[in-house]
Amino acid sequence: MKALTFQRYGKSPEIGLTDVARPTLKADELLVRVHAAGLNPIDNLIPTGKFKPVLHFQLPATLGSDLAGVVTEVGSSVTRFKPGDAVFASLFDLGTGSIAEFAVVPERAAALKPANLDFVQAASIPMVGLTSWQALQERAHLQAGQKVFIPAGSGGIGTFAIQLAKHLGAQVGTTTSTGNVEWVRALGADEVIDYQQQAFERVLRDYDAVLGTVRGDAIEKSLAILKPGSQIVSLIGPLDAAFARAKRLNFFLAFVFGLMSRKIMRLAKQRGVTYSFLFVRPDGAQLGQIGQLLETGDIQPVIDRVFPFEQAKEALDYLAQGHAKGKVIVKML
C-alpha cells in the first residue's frame, strides 16, 4: 500500500510516498481504509527529531495522526466496531501514522464518525478536538463566565478551541491578522486583537486561562493578562517535569524538562499562576463526546484546503507556511 513516510530524522528526512506493507492487526485493533487524513503542525516537526525522546517510531515511519475512514477488519477482542463502520480517530503518540491507504487503529482510540460530516470534515477534528477538550475541560476546568485567551484564532487549534470554549459558556479572547478579525469574531471570539496593530498583553486583562499555542515569548507575555489563581496550559512547551513523569520517562529527561520550564514556572508563581504542558492523548470516548457536539451543530469543522493523496508532501509544505485558516486535509478517496 502507499503511505507518506520519512526515512530518517534530521535536515534531510526524505519525506515522500512509498510502498509499505499493509499493517497486521492485534486483538484490540481495527484496520481502517483511510478516506482522509488531517494534518497538524507536529507532522512537520516529527521528522526533524525534535520530539525523538518522547515520540517513538520505527523508521521508515508513516506520518500523520488524524484520520477518517471505514473499518475493513477487526481484531478478535474488538466489541465496539465492525467492518463497514465509518470511524474517525487520532493515532498521535501510538508509533504509527495516518497518511496512508490503510491504518491500524486501537479500539480505544476510535469513535464513530458523526453522521452529518463527510470524511474530509471528520478527519479535520481528532487532534484539535481532543487537544482543546483535554486542555479546556480536563486541565483548565473552564467554567461558564470565565475568560480564556486562545491566541492564533484562525489556526487549526484556534478555530476549534474558540467554539468549544463558547459552548462551555466562557468569554474568549484571541489574536489574528487584520484580514481575519471579523472572520474569527464570527467563530465566537469576544475580544479579537489584531496582532499587526496591537500587542495583546497591553489590551487584555483579568483572564482565567491561557491556551499556549504560539511559539516565542507569547506565553511569558500572557502572564500580564492573567489574574491570580489562573492557569496557562501550553501545547508548544516548554516541556515540564510533570510531563516527563506522566510519560514515565527517565530521571535525566525529567531533570532536563524541569530545567527547560524553570523560568516560566518561576514567573508564573510570582503572579500566582499555574503553568503546565499538555501532550494530547488519543481517546475514543472523548472523541465520541466531541462527535455529539458536531452532530448537533454546536461546533463546526473549519477546513482551509484539501489536497489529493498524491500531493501529501505538498500539503505538509503548505501547512508549514503557517497561513492556513482552519485545517489542511489529505484526501485518499
C-alpha positions as CSV (number, residue, x, y, z in Angstrom):
1,M,0.0,0.0,0.0
2,K,1.0,3.6,-0.4
3,A,2.0,5.8,2.6
4,L,3.6,9.1,3.2
5,T,6.8,8.2,5.1
6,F,10.1,9.7,6.3
7,Q,13.3,7.7,6.2
8,R,15.4,9.4,8.9
9,Y,15.5,12.2,11.4
10,G,17.2,15.5,10.6
11,K,17.5,18.1,7.9
12,S,17.1,15.5,5.0
13,P,14.3,13.1,6.2
14,E,13.3,12.1,2.7
15,I,9.6,12.6,3.0
16,G,7.6,11.1,0.2
17,L,5.0,8.5,-0.9
18,T,6.4,5.0,-0.7
19,D,5.2,1.4,-0.9
20,V,4.9,-0.2,2.6
21,A,3.4,-3.5,3.8
22,R,-0.2,-3.4,4.8
23,P,-0.3,-3.5,8.6
24,T,-1.4,-6.6,10.5
25,L,-3.9,-6.5,13.4
26,K,-3.6,-7.2,17.1
27,A,-6.6,-8.4,19.0
28,D,-7.7,-5.0,20.1
29,E,-7.2,-3.1,16.8
30,L,-9.2,-2.1,13.8
31,L,-7.9,-2.0,10.2
32,V,-9.2,1.2,8.6
33,R,-9.3,2.1,4.9
34,V,-8.4,5.7,5.2
35,H,-10.6,8.1,3.3
36,A,-9.0,11.3,4.6
37,A,-6.2,12.4,6.9
38,G,-6.0,15.7,8.8
39,L,-2.6,17.4,9.1
40,N,-1.2,19.1,12.2
41,P,1.9,21.2,12.7
42,I,3.7,18.5,14.7
43,D,3.6,16.4,11.5
44,N,6.3,18.7,10.2
45,L,8.2,18.7,13.5
46,I,8.5,14.9,14.0
47,P,10.9,14.3,11.1
48,T,13.3,16.9,12.5
49,G,13.9,14.7,15.5
50,K,12.8,17.4,18.0
51,F,10.4,15.0,19.6
52,K,12.5,11.9,19.2
53,P,13.0,11.5,23.0
54,V,9.2,11.3,23.6
55,L,7.7,10.0,20.4
56,H,8.9,6.7,19.2
57,F,8.8,5.5,15.6
58,Q,10.3,2.6,13.8
59,L,12.0,4.0,10.7
60,P,10.9,4.4,7.9
61,A,7.8,5.7,9.6
62,T,4.4,6.8,8.3
63,L,3.4,10.4,9.0
64,G,0.1,11.8,10.2
65,S,-2.1,11.4,13.3
66,D,-5.7,12.2,12.3
67,L,-7.9,10.0,10.1
68,A,-11.4,9.2,9.0
69,G,-12.3,6.1,7.1
70,V,-14.1,2.8,7.0
71,V,-13.3,-0.3,9.1
72,T,-12.4,-3.3,6.9
73,E,-11.2,-5.8,9.6
74,V,-11.4,-6.0,13.4
75,G,-9.3,-7.9,15.9
76,S,-10.6,-10.9,17.9
77,S,-11.3,-8.9,21.1
78,V,-12.9,-5.8,19.4
79,T,-16.5,-5.4,20.6
80,R,-17.5,-1.8,19.7
81,F,-16.9,-1.7,16.0
82,K,-17.5,-4.0,13.0
83,P,-16.4,-4.0,9.3
84,G,-18.3,-1.3,7.4
85,D,-18.4,1.2,10.3
86,A,-17.3,4.8,9.4
87,V,-14.9,6.0,12.1
88,F,-12.5,8.8,13.0
89,A,-9.5,8.7,15.3
90,S,-6.2,10.2,16.4
91,L,-3.1,8.0,16.2
92,F,-0.9,10.5,17.9
93,D,1.8,9.1,20.1
94,L,0.9,5.5,19.1
95,G,4.0,4.9,16.9
96,T,2.1,4.7,13.7
97,G,0.7,7.1,11.1
98,S,-2.5,8.0,9.2
99,I,-1.4,9.4,5.8
100,A,-1.7,6.0,4.1
101,E,-4.2,3.9,2.3
102,F,-4.8,1.7,5.4
103,A,-4.1,2.4,9.1
104,V,-4.3,0.3,12.3
105,V,-6.3,2.0,15.0
106,P,-6.6,0.7,18.6
107,E,-10.3,0.3,19.5
108,R,-9.8,2.7,22.5
109,A,-8.8,5.5,20.1
110,A,-11.6,5.2,17.6
111,A,-15.1,6.7,17.6
112,L,-18.0,6.5,15.1
113,K,-17.8,9.3,12.5
114,P,-20.5,11.9,13.1
115,A,-23.3,11.2,10.7
116,N,-23.6,14.7,9.4
117,L,-19.9,15.1,8.5
118,D,-18.2,13.7,5.4
119,F,-14.8,12.0,5.7
120,V,-12.8,15.2,5.0
121,Q,-14.7,17.1,7.7
122,A,-14.3,14.3,10.2
123,A,-10.6,14.0,9.5
124,S,-10.1,17.6,10.5
125,I,-11.3,17.0,14.0
126,P,-9.4,14.4,16.1
127,M,-6.2,16.1,17.3
128,V,-7.6,19.7,17.5
129,G,-10.8,18.4,19.2
130,L,-9.0,16.2,21.7
131,T,-6.4,18.8,22.4
132,S,-9.0,21.5,23.1
133,W,-11.1,19.2,25.2
134,Q,-8.2,18.0,27.3
135,A,-6.8,21.5,27.8
136,L,-10.0,23.4,28.5
137,Q,-12.2,20.7,30.1
138,E,-9.7,18.4,31.9
139,R,-6.7,20.7,32.7
140,A,-8.2,24.2,33.0
141,H,-11.6,23.2,34.2
142,L,-13.0,26.1,32.2
143,Q,-16.4,27.3,33.6
144,A,-19.2,29.4,32.3
145,G,-18.5,33.1,32.7
146,Q,-14.7,32.7,32.9
147,K,-12.3,34.3,30.3
148,V,-9.9,32.2,28.3
149,F,-7.2,33.5,25.9
150,I,-6.8,31.4,22.8
151,P,-4.2,33.0,20.5
152,A,-3.9,32.3,16.8
153,G,-7.7,32.1,16.5
154,S,-7.7,31.4,12.8
155,G,-5.4,28.3,13.0
156,G,-6.4,24.6,13.4
157,I,-6.4,24.6,17.2
158,G,-7.8,28.1,17.5
159,T,-10.9,27.6,15.3
160,F,-11.9,24.5,17.3
161,A,-10.9,25.8,20.8
162,I,-12.8,29.0,20.4
163,Q,-16.0,27.1,19.5
164,L,-15.6,24.7,22.4
165,A,-14.9,27.5,24.9
166,K,-18.1,29.3,23.8
167,H,-20.0,26.0,24.1
168,L,-18.7,25.9,27.7
169,G,-20.0,29.4,28.3
170,A,-16.7,31.1,28.5
171,Q,-15.7,34.5,27.1
172,V,-12.9,34.2,24.6
173,G,-10.0,36.5,23.6
174,T,-7.8,35.7,20.6
175,T,-5.3,37.2,18.2
176,T,-5.3,37.1,14.4
177,S,-4.2,39.1,11.4
178,T,-6.0,42.1,10.1
179,G,-7.8,40.2,7.3
180,N,-9.2,37.6,9.7
181,V,-10.5,39.8,12.5
182,E,-14.2,39.6,11.6
183,W,-14.0,36.0,10.5
184,V,-12.6,35.0,13.9
185,R,-15.2,37.1,15.6
186,A,-17.9,35.1,13.7
187,L,-16.5,31.9,15.2
188,G,-17.5,33.3,18.6
189,A,-14.4,35.2,19.9
190,D,-15.4,38.1,22.1
191,E,-12.2,40.1,22.2
192,V,-10.1,39.9,19.0
193,I,-6.7,41.5,18.9
194,D,-5.2,42.3,15.5
195,Y,-1.6,41.4,16.3
196,Q,-0.4,43.6,13.3
197,Q,-1.9,46.6,15.1
198,Q,-1.8,45.9,18.8
199,A,0.1,43.9,21.5
200,F,-2.4,41.6,23.2
201,E,-0.7,41.9,26.6
202,R,-1.4,45.7,26.6
203,V,-5.1,45.3,25.9
204,L,-6.5,42.1,27.6
205,R,-7.0,41.9,31.3
206,D,-8.3,39.6,34.1
207,Y,-8.2,36.3,32.2
208,D,-8.7,32.9,34.0
209,A,-6.8,30.7,31.5
210,V,-4.4,30.9,28.6
211,L,-4.1,28.2,25.9
212,G,-0.4,28.4,24.8
213,T,-0.3,27.8,21.0
214,V,2.2,30.4,19.7
215,R,6.0,29.8,19.9
216,G,8.4,32.5,21.1
217,D,7.7,34.8,24.0
218,A,3.9,34.8,23.8
219,I,3.5,32.6,26.9
220,E,5.6,34.9,29.1
221,K,3.7,37.9,27.7
222,S,0.4,36.2,28.5
223,L,1.2,36.4,32.3
224,A,0.3,40.1,32.1
225,I,-3.3,39.3,31.2
226,L,-3.9,36.7,33.9
227,K,-5.4,37.2,37.3
228,P,-4.1,35.3,40.4
229,G,-5.3,31.7,40.5
230,S,-5.4,31.3,36.8
231,Q,-3.8,28.8,34.5
232,I,-1.5,28.5,31.5
233,V,-1.9,25.3,29.6
234,S,0.8,25.2,26.9
235,L,0.7,23.0,23.8
236,I,4.1,24.1,22.5
237,G,6.4,24.0,25.5
238,P,8.5,24.3,27.4
239,L,8.1,20.7,28.5
240,D,8.0,20.2,32.3
241,A,8.9,17.6,34.8
242,A,5.3,16.6,35.4
243,F,5.0,15.7,31.7
244,A,8.1,13.5,32.0
245,R,6.7,11.7,35.0
246,A,3.3,11.1,33.2
247,K,5.2,9.7,30.3
248,R,7.4,7.6,32.6
249,L,10.5,9.0,31.1
250,N,13.9,8.5,32.8
251,F,15.2,10.7,35.5
252,F,17.6,12.6,33.2
253,L,14.8,13.7,30.9
254,A,12.6,14.7,33.9
255,F,15.6,16.8,35.1
256,V,16.1,18.4,31.7
257,F,12.5,19.2,31.2
258,G,12.4,20.7,34.7
259,L,15.3,23.0,33.7
260,M,13.5,23.9,30.4
261,S,10.4,25.0,32.3
262,R,12.1,26.6,35.3
263,K,11.9,30.2,34.1
264,I,8.2,30.1,33.1
265,M,7.4,28.3,36.3
266,R,9.2,30.9,38.4
267,L,7.5,33.8,36.6
268,A,4.1,32.1,36.8
269,K,4.5,31.5,40.6
270,Q,5.4,35.2,41.1
271,R,1.9,36.1,39.7
272,G,0.0,33.3,41.5
273,V,-0.5,31.5,38.1
274,T,-0.1,27.7,37.4
275,Y,1.8,26.6,34.3
276,S,1.6,23.1,32.7
277,F,2.5,21.5,29.4
278,L,-0.1,19.3,27.7
279,F,0.6,16.4,25.3
280,V,-2.6,15.3,23.8
281,R,-3.6,11.6,24.1
282,P,-5.8,9.5,21.9
283,D,-9.2,8.9,23.5
284,G,-12.1,7.4,21.6
285,A,-14.6,8.0,24.4
286,Q,-13.8,11.8,24.4
287,L,-13.9,11.8,20.6
288,G,-17.4,10.3,20.8
289,Q,-18.5,13.2,23.0
290,I,-16.9,15.7,20.6
291,G,-18.7,14.0,17.8
292,Q,-22.1,14.7,19.6
293,L,-21.3,18.4,19.6
294,L,-20.5,18.2,15.8
295,E,-23.8,16.4,15.1
296,T,-25.8,19.0,17.0
297,G,-24.0,21.8,15.2
298,D,-22.6,23.3,18.4
299,I,-19.2,23.1,16.7
300,Q,-18.5,23.3,13.0
301,P,-15.4,21.9,11.3
302,V,-13.2,24.6,9.7
303,I,-11.2,23.5,6.6
304,D,-8.8,25.6,4.7
305,R,-7.6,23.4,1.9
306,V,-7.9,19.8,0.7
307,F,-5.0,18.1,-1.2
308,P,-5.2,14.8,-3.1
309,F,-3.2,11.9,-1.7
310,E,-0.6,12.3,-4.5
311,Q,0.2,15.8,-3.2
312,A,0.5,14.9,0.5
313,K,4.1,16.2,0.7
314,E,2.9,19.5,-0.8
315,A,0.1,19.6,1.8
316,L,2.7,19.5,4.6
317,D,4.7,22.2,2.9
318,Y,1.6,24.4,2.6
319,L,0.8,23.8,6.3
320,A,4.4,24.8,7.3
321,Q,3.8,28.2,5.8
322,G,1.5,29.0,8.8
323,H,-1.2,30.8,6.9
324,A,-4.0,28.2,6.9
325,K,-7.4,29.2,8.2
326,G,-8.5,26.0,9.9
327,K,-7.3,22.6,8.9
328,V,-5.4,21.2,5.9
329,I,-6.6,17.7,4.8
330,V,-5.2,15.0,2.5
331,K,-8.0,13.1,0.7
332,M,-7.3,9.5,-0.3
333,L,-10.8,8.5,-1.6
